[in-house]
Amino acid sequence: MHRRSYLGTLATAALAGCVGAPAVGDEPTTGTTTDGFPYSLTNARPDDPPVDAVTVDVTVTEDFTADHPARLAVAFTNDADDERTFQFGSLVPWDGIRGAHDDEDAALYLSPGGDVVPDAPADDCWQATDGIALPAVMREATLDAGETVSREFDVLAAHDSQRCHPPGTYRFEDGNYLGEGWGFSVDVVASELDDEN
C-alpha cells in the first residue's frame, strides 16, 4: 500500500525526541534472543469487548530486531449474524496510539505508517523521530456478519520518553471507544542475551 495515501489523515507534531538506551535490569526474561536484541514485546492482553457480539484481538506479530521495530495488530470482528455499522476514531479499528508505562515516565507509540519510524535503532532503541497527532474525526465501518477489520502498527518508544523501552507494562486505552471505552496492555521484557561467541 502506498505510504502517502495510507497516512493521508495523519499529521505529525513538530517535536523532536531524544534517544536513550533501553533499560535492561532485573525484570523477568522471556528467553534467549538470537539476534542480540535486549528486550521483547509480549503478552498482549485486551479488555473484554466494549459492545456485544464483537471480538477485539490484539496480537504481537513481530518482535523487536535490529532490522525493524516490533509490530502489533488490532483486529475487530463483527460476531453478530447480521451486518452492523460501527463508529471508530480516525483510524479503523483503533486509534489509541500512545501507551503509558504503569510505573515510569515512558510511553510507547503505535505508528500506523513509516513517517516517524527511524531507519535503524540507536543504541538498541526504536524511538519515534517525532510526535504523532491524529485528526479528531469519526469514521464508520459497516461489517458483514463475521467480517474482520484490522490494522498493524510499528511499536516505538515515544519521541518524548525519557527512557527507551524500560521493562514493564504499557497501557493503551480510549475512554470513548465505540461509546463505551476499551483498551489493552502489553509488556516489554528484558531478554536474556546469548553469551556464546
Residue, then its C-alpha position, 0 to 999 in steps of 0.5 A: m500500500h502506498r505510504r502517502s495515501y495510507l497516512g493521508t489523515l495523519a499529521t505529525a507534531a513538530l517535536a523532536g525526541c531524544v534517544g536513550a538506551p533501553a533499560v535492561g535490569d532485573e525484570p523477568t526474561t522471556g528467553t534467549t534472543t538470537d539476534g542480540f536484541p535486549y528486550s521483547l514485546t509480549n503478552a498482549r492482553p485486551d479488555d473484554p469487548p466494549v459492545d456485544a457480539v464483537t471480538v477485539d484481538v490484539t496480537v504481537t506479530e513481530d518482535f523487536t530486531a535490529d532490522h525493524p521495530a516490533r509490530l502489533a495488530v488490532a483486529f475487530t470482528n463483527d460476531a453478530d449474524d447480521e451486518r452492523t455499522f460501527q463508529f471508530g476514531s480516525l483510524v479503523p479499528w483503533d486509534g489509541i496510539r500512545g501507551a503509558h508505562d504503569d510505573e515510569d515516565a515512558a510511553l510507547y507509540l503505535s505508528p500506523g505508517g513509516d513517517v516517524v519510524p527511524d531507519a535503524p535503532a540507536d543504541d538498541c532503541w526504536q524511538a519515534t523521530d517525532g510526535i504523532a497527532l491524529p485528526a479528531v474525526m469519526r469514521e464508520a465501518t459497516l461489517d458483514a456478519g463475521e467480517t474482520v477489520s484490522r490494522e498493524f502498527d510499528v511499536l516505538a518508544a515515544h519521541d518524548s520518553q525519557r527512557c527507551h523501552p524500560p521493562g514493564t507494562y504499557r497501557f493503551e486505552d480510549g475512554n470513548y471507544l465505540g461509546e463505551g471505552w476499551g483498551f489493552s496492555v502489553d509488556v516489554v521484557a528484558s531478554e536474556l542475551d546469548d553469551e556464546n561467541 
